[in-house]
Amino acid sequence: MQIADTSRQDVKDGLDFLLDNLKLLPLGRLYDGPDDIYPDILEARLRLLPQNS
């Protein structure tokens, strides 16, 4: 995204769309004792999205 040619309107429009809609989730693990609870947190978060209600 940093090397995109923003002098072109179509590229700028595409970047604006990405920035408005792109959601990045960290990859990794989150431990509660010996259990990795990160997948459960992601699933719960997905259930909160309007299209999943």
C-alpha positions, 0 to 999 in steps of 0.5 A, spaced: 500 500 500 505 504 501 508 503 494 502 504 490 501 510 485 496 515 488 497 520 483 492 515 479 485 516 481 483 509 480 489 506 485 487 512 490 479 509 490 482 502 491 486 504 497 480 508 500 476 502 499 481 497 502 482 502 508 475 503 509 474 495 509 480 492 511 480 488 518 487 485 520 487 480 525 493 478 529 496 471 528 498 468 534 496 465 541 493 467 547 494 463 553 489 462 559 494 457 563 495 451 558 489 453 554 490 457 547 483 461 548 485 466 542 481 461 537 475 462 542 475 469 542 475 470 534 469 465 534 465 470 539 467 476 535 465 473 528 458 471 532 457 479 533 458 481 526 451 483 523 451 478 518 452 472 523 446 475 527 
